[in-house]
Amino acid sequence: MYSDLLIVVQQVFVAPMQLGGTLVLAYLLGSIPFGLVLTRLAGMGDVRKIGSGNIGATNVLRTGRKDIALGTLILDGGKGAVAVLIAGTIYGPNAAMLAAIGAFLGHLFPVYLGFRGGKGVATFLGIWLALAFWVGAAACLVWLIVAALFRYSSLAALIAVAATPVAALYLVDHLHMELGVFLAAFVMLKHRDNIKRLVRGEESRIGGGK
């Protein structure tokens, strides 16, 4: 039996000009590496050569520029939200779901950087705030609580994305829950090295230290 999310994806082949185009354009938007762009514009060079080598806000923060890190966080989240909102407004809720997938995969596997991108947390949150606001708000709240208690950005992200499908099931519907599982799986895959460091007690805390 097909899942609801798979049915939505299959509609790309039924209406390729609309839904297929939405998926591609959302992917291209999601592929914009704002962390790399902002650090270069600020004269800080290539953020991929700093810290973890990631292009996301957490690694940008390691440059010492909180303003650039905040800008990266907002823009990485914003590109996911914008993709969802535009697609949903023009073509409806199914297109919004496809735009969410496209923008998210674009951030993780950007065509502009040889398909080596970020870990997707900011884009994940931006997508959910646009797609189902209270689900996104719940994910943000979970992140803030876990980060405040344990001071591990990666742990906060992992717990927040794991909680999102549950929130989506109770606050929206089964289709959104399936999307939450799909996106969360990629975030966890991208955090596999962080998970190993957390288990070993070697993960860096927010503000420095182990």
Stockholm file with secondary structure:
# STOCKHOLM 1.0

chainA/1-210         MYSDLLIVVQQVFVAPMQLGGTLVLAYLLGSIPFGLVLTRLAGMGDVRKIGSGNIGATNVLRTGRKDIALGTLILDGGKGAVAVLIAGTIYGPNAAMLAAIGAFLGHLFPVYLGFRGGKGVATFLGIWLALAFWVGAAACLVWLIVAALFRYSSLAALIAVAATPVAALYLVDHLHMELGVFLAAFVMLKHRDNIKRLVRGEESRIGGGK
#=GR chainA/1-210 SS CCCHHHHHHHHHHHSIIIIIHHHHHHHHHHTCCHHHHHHHHTTCCCGGGSTTCCCSHHHHHTTTCHHHHHHHHHHHHHHHHHHHHHHHHHHCHHHHHHHHHHHHHHHHSCGGGTTCCCCCHHHHHHHHHHHSHHHHHHHHHHHHHHHHHHCCHHHHHHHHHHHHHHHHHHHTCHHHHHHHHHHHHHHHHHTHHHHHHHHHTCCCCTTSCC
#=GC SS_cons         CCCHHHHHHHHHHHSIIIIIHHHHHHHHHHTCCHHHHHHHHTTCCCGGGSTTCCCSHHHHHTTTCHHHHHHHHHHHHHHHHHHHHHHHHHHCHHHHHHHHHHHHHHHHSCGGGTTCCCCCHHHHHHHHHHHSHHHHHHHHHHHHHHHHHHCCHHHHHHHHHHHHHHHHHHHTCHHHHHHHHHHHHHHHHHTHHHHHHHHHTCCCCTTSCC
//
